[in-house]
Amino acid sequence: MEGERQARAHLENQGYRILDTRWRCRLGEIDLIARDGETTVFVEVRTRSSRRWGQPEETVHALKRFRLARIARAWLAARGSDRTAPCRFDVIAISPDPHSGRNDLVHLKDAFRLA
């Protein structure tokens, strides 16, 4: 939850408008849904307490992307949104900086798209 709070603050500071947080359906959950201009952005937040096992963004594998795309389609359908409207998937990765002790936030825009 702390990671999602940091991610939300980051997006708002970048001018995004938050549409939904932790949106759930029978297929699963999307952490954040925002608007960047005319584009709907589905955001997966990945937080790690250590980098020992790799970067947090590396955990958004093909199956996770497939599931997120299905959930995003459900969100669009629930809103009656035009499926041709621009949308993208961003990943926000949060992990501790081993030197400063503070959290690093990496925002990967357009990490993947709806197929």
N, C-alpha and C positions, 0 to 999 in steps of 0.2 A: 504494500500500500504506500509506503514511503517513496518507493521508486516511481509509482504512478503519480504521486503528488509532485515530485520533482519534474517529471516529464510534462505534466500539465502546465506547471509554471513556466517551463522552457517554451512550450508551444505558444502560450499566451504572450510571453515576452517577444516572440517572433511574429506576432500579429495574427495567429490562428484564432478562429472562433471555435470553442468547444461545443459540440453538438450532443455528445453522449459520453458517459463514463461507465465502464464495466457493463456494457450492454450484453445481456444474456438471452439466449433462445435455447431450444432443445439441442441445437448443434454445438453449443459452446458459448464462449465469451470473447468479446473484443475489449481490450483495455480502454482505449480512447478512440473517439471518432470526432474529427474536427473538420473545419472548412479552411482551406488555404486559397483565398480568392474564390474562383468558381469550382475548385476541385475538392471533392470529398476525400478525406484522408483517414484511413484506418490505421491505427497505431498499435503496434505490439511493443510492450515495454518489457525488457529483460534486465533483471538485476542479479548481480552476483556479489557475494561477500568476499570473493577471492578470485584472482585470475589464474590460479593454479591449474585449473582444468580448461583453460582457454577463455576467449572473449565471450561475453554474454550474447552478442549478436550471432555467434556461430551456432547457437542452439535453435535458431529458427530454420529448421530443416525442411525438406520437401513436403513431408506429411503435415507439418505444422502450417506451412504456406497454403496447402490444399484446404485444410480445415478453416483457416482464416478466410479464404476466398468464399467458401460456402456460407460462413456466418455473415460475411459482408453482403452477399447476395440476399440473404434473409433480411438483413437490416434495410437494404434498399427496397425490397419488396414490401416490407412492413410500412415503409414511408411513402410507398407509391412513387418512388423516384424513377426517373428515366434511366434505364440501364445503359444508355449511350452517353450519359453525363460523365464527365471526366472524374475518375477516382484513382487512387493509388494507395500503396501500402508502405508505410514508413516503419522503421524499427528504431526505437530509442534504447540504447544499451547503457546501463549504469553499473560501474564497478569502482572499487577503491583504487586510487593512485598510490602505488607503493611508496612513493617518495614524499608526497605531501600529506597523506592520510585522509585527504578529502576525496569525495566521489568525482569520478570523471563521467561526463555525460556525452555520448556520441549519438548524433542524430543522423541516421542513414535514410535520406529521402529517396523515395521511389525504389525501395529495396526490391519490390516485385509488383506486378500488376495483375488484375483479374484476367484470366485467360478466356 
